[in-house]
Amino acid sequence: MVFPRNQFNKEYLEVCEKHCLETVRTNPDTWYWDTTKPDTLLRKVFRSGDAYLPLGKKSFRDDILKKETVFCQPASRFLRPQSKYDLLNSLRLTRIKYEIIQAAKNGEAYHLWWHPHNFGLDKDVALKALAEIIEVFHKCREEFGMESLSLKQFRDRFFE
């Protein structure tokens, strides 16, 4: 389960368990992604800047995963829509590729997500960027054994 607008809140887990939802995606584990706090301009600036600048670690080891009433898997990175500025697109893509490689080298997990409608601004350029990300993943799979798993597959691997 991914909550609408990524509005994860631990208080929702009891309802998820009641309705037999076994796995949820949480937000990145940084203060500016905490949706239980007011969404201030400062939080928005940091969330935006995080896409382009190294503001925090985004991969995680399986030993930090939370098995509460429901398995909670942290998100790593939101693949933001294309910008009209090539420099921002380049920074964003470089950051994601670097994070994937670091996660693979360290035997960590990395959860990249996006919304299909975000590809509509410049479909060809967005799909080209995604192809580059997938190419990096393929290299990490060959060199480090990195795998692509659904949320359920990931939960089953580590908690069944």
Number of C-alpha atoms within 10 A of each C-alpha: 13 13 13 7 7 14 14 20 13 11 9 12 20 14 12 16 15 11 9 10 15 19 22 21 17 22 23 20 15 12 11 20 19 18 15 11 10 9 12 9 9 10 17 13 11 15 17 13 13 17 20 19 14 11 12 11 13 23 23 20 12 16 8 10 15 12 14 12 15 21 24 23 23 21 21 23 20 17 19 18 19 20 14 10 8 10 11 15 20 14 13 22 20 15 17 22 17 13 19 24 20 18 21 22 14 13 16 17 24 24 20 14 12 12 11 9 9 14 18 14 13 13 15 11 14 20 13 11 18 15 12 15 17 13 13 17 21 16 14 19 15 11 11 16 14 21 15 14 12 10 19 13 11 18 21 12 11 12 11 6
